[in-house]
């Protein structure tokens, strides 16, 4: 536990607890006097729980950048690209990796290939969240017990680590003779299903390989090869649905209903779905949000979003007491109390397949594009008749010869709603969604590309933290 105690000195524990509304039920390592030698199942529950929570933590930051959500207050810092201190999220990610490192070390000592494989998958996932937010970050030296000031690995080095971890996970999870099998009740993502974890390793591998689409080293064939071994249906999706109270997005929805000013949906997302931007009404909108409710005004639009940086139209005069703009809904299958926090989905992978196959196999790309839309609609429980009508619309059913990358990204934008990966796509796509504009009152003259290193890290490890650059500075994979 010496390693973990040093990590606590390296980060700020209070920020982690302030990030969550209550203590993490699954944290086995907070007090070494309570759990001196945690079992593999207990470490697994900790690691899988925190991976799901970190998906929420990071998406809570990036949703504003891709304009899924908007702050109802004008010129809010997160909406307008101001520097915000994300120490709590940084700490949560590193605590999760520390727990997962413990899981891996213990699994190696006990000779369990399944636990080792899962640990590698989760380490790769959390590290990708870190480096896709900040760029360079500690990893190889981060859990070294001999230093409190770990050196930084470059963005490229962390990318290589992610791929290596996933490759090692694939090797371990391909083994079928593990003496210690995953504990089903402790695995909060795949219920102890080794085969699904193997598919998830390939899914994240495909995502990582596709992320470098701007680089000369991008190889669509490698992406497609990974996809061939990944998910085959929505049943394979990686999501964490074990909560102390409820899904975190459902809490946001409940707080909104109680007039806590959060969870409002962006005009960009709503116009993307309601027919304003693309001339096609998307039935998924009614499965994502609830219609507006404006008394004595039957002609008021059912779906209208909040303009990022401009604030809610009703603030003032009615201080958000009237639901005249749309918000995250607890009635949605995506954000209900029991809905899983999703890491990666079959629908997302179909759009990755469409993008990777577009240049060489338009028919495969087109079929994947349609399958991605259909899978996402099924996940959102869109009625069959509405799904069929949307897929048959000439603006959607364009045929293999007319499929474009813009159409793929347009549909993927809906499928990755509230997922951190959406910001990576927006940057890869240079924010080239139709009618996508800078937020009102933006602090930058171009779209945001990274976030600033948190004050907790600059205070503790300032000598190693890279010099700050404008938040409009591209990450390495975001450059040609």
Buried (B, 14 or more C-beta within 10 A) or exposed (E): BEBBEBBBEBBBEEBBBEBBEEEBEBBBBBEBEEBEEBBBBBBBBBBBBBBBBBBBBBBBBBBBBBBBBBBBBBBBBBBBBBEBBBBBBBBBBBBBBBBBBBBBBBBBEEEBBBBBBBBBBBBBBBBBBBBBBBBBBBBEBBBBEEBEBBBBBBBBBBBEBBBEBBBBBBBBBBBEEBEBEBBEEBBBBBEBBBEBBBBBBBBBBBBBBBBBBBBEEBEBEBBBBBBEBBBEEBEBBBBBBBBEEBBBBBBBBBBBBEEEBBBBBBBBBBBBBBEBBBEBBBBBBBBBBBBBEBEEEEEBBBBBBBBBBBBBBBBEEEEBEBBBBBBBBBEBBBBBBEBBBBBBBBBBBBBBBBBBBBEEBBEBBBBBBBBBBBBBBBBBEBEEEBBEEBEEBEEBEBEBEEBEBEBBBBBBBBBBBBBBBBBBBBBBBEBEBEEBBBBBBBBBEEBBBBBBBBBBBBEBBEEBBEEEEBBBEBBBBBEE
